[in-house]
Amino acid sequence: MYRYAESRKKDVDRGAETPELAAFLVQKYGYGSADRASLAANLLECPKPDLMRDLDQVATSIDPDWRTNQQRRFDARPAALDFSGK
């Protein structure tokens, strides 16, 4: 997750992605990783890792306003990505 986040940060730094898009991609990747880790912990009867706090910190490092932007996506109907470059 951290390596993926660093890759997204580099894309933001070079102007290839907005912080909003990069944080969104990291969140989706992170949520999938957290689900897989939880499933593996269940199967192995191990304590479940709490990756959500780490994921929130990583998203904040890319886009400090990710919570607001996430809510804006949830409120949009239909939700979409804007590729206009504006």
Backbone torsions as a table, in degrees:
resi	resn	phi	psi	omega
1	MET	NA	-42.3	-178.1
2	TYR	-67.5	-38.9	178.5
3	ARG	-64.9	-41.9	178.1
4	TYR	-63.0	-42.8	179.2
5	ALA	-62.4	-41.3	178.0
6	GLU	-62.1	-38.7	177.2
7	SER	-61.7	-43.1	178.9
8	ARG	-66.2	-39.9	178.1
9	LYS	-60.5	-41.1	178.8
10	LYS	-62.9	-39.0	177.9
11	ASP	-64.8	-37.2	176.0
12	VAL	-65.4	-46.2	-178.2
13	ASP	-60.3	-35.2	-179.2
14	ARG	-90.0	1.9	175.2
15	GLY	85.1	11.1	-178.9
16	ALA	-81.3	-23.6	-179.4
17	GLU	-139.8	154.0	171.6
18	THR	-81.9	156.4	175.1
19	PRO	-58.0	-35.8	179.8
20	GLU	-61.3	-46.3	-179.9
21	LEU	-67.1	-44.2	-178.7
22	ALA	-61.3	-44.4	178.8
23	ALA	-64.6	-39.1	177.2
24	PHE	-60.4	-46.5	179.7
25	LEU	-63.7	-41.6	178.3
26	VAL	-64.2	-41.0	178.3
27	GLN	-60.9	-48.2	-178.8
28	LYS	-62.1	-43.7	177.2
29	TYR	-62.5	-44.9	-178.7
30	GLY	-65.4	-40.3	178.6
31	TYR	-62.7	-40.5	176.9
32	GLY	-64.2	-41.8	178.0
33	SER	-64.0	-41.2	179.2
34	ALA	-64.0	-41.0	177.6
35	ASP	-62.6	-43.5	179.4
36	ARG	-65.0	-40.8	179.1
37	ALA	-65.1	-39.3	178.5
38	SER	-66.0	-42.3	178.0
39	LEU	-62.7	-45.1	179.1
40	ALA	-62.4	-40.5	178.7
41	ALA	-63.3	-40.1	177.1
42	ASN	-62.7	-45.6	-178.3
43	LEU	-64.8	-36.2	-178.3
44	LEU	-92.4	1.5	-178.6
45	GLU	53.1	47.4	178.6
46	CYS	-111.1	163.5	174.2
47	PRO	-61.5	141.1	-180.0
48	LYS	-76.9	132.6	176.4
49	PRO	-73.8	147.9	176.6
50	ASP	-103.7	88.8	-177.7
51	LEU	-88.1	-12.5	-174.4
52	MET	-64.7	-39.0	178.3
53	ARG	-62.4	-44.4	177.7
54	ASP	-63.0	-41.8	179.9
55	LEU	-62.0	-42.6	177.3
56	ASP	-61.2	-40.6	179.5
57	GLN	-65.7	-41.2	179.3
58	VAL	-65.5	-44.4	178.6
59	ALA	-61.2	-40.5	178.9
60	THR	-64.4	-34.8	179.5
61	SER	-67.9	-24.2	179.1
62	ILE	-91.2	-47.0	-177.8
63	ASP	-136.7	98.5	-178.7
64	PRO	-57.5	-21.6	-179.5
65	ASP	-100.6	24.0	-173.5
66	TRP	-61.8	-33.8	-179.8
67	ARG	-64.8	-43.2	177.1
68	THR	-64.7	-45.1	-179.9
69	ASN	-64.9	-36.4	176.6
70	GLN	-62.7	-44.7	179.3
71	GLN	-64.1	-37.9	176.9
72	ARG	-61.4	-39.9	176.7
73	ARG	-64.8	-42.9	-179.8
74	PHE	-63.4	-36.7	-177.8
75	ASP	-77.1	-22.5	-177.3
76	ALA	-71.2	135.3	176.6
77	ARG	-133.4	116.3	-8.5
78	PRO	-77.4	150.3	176.1
79	ALA	-68.3	140.2	-178.4
80	ALA	-156.2	164.9	171.0
81	LEU	-102.3	139.3	-179.6
82	ASP	-98.8	113.5	-178.9
83	PHE	-101.4	18.0	-176.3
84	SER	-73.7	-17.2	179.4
85	GLY	77.2	15.6	-179.3
86	LYS	-89.2	NA	NA
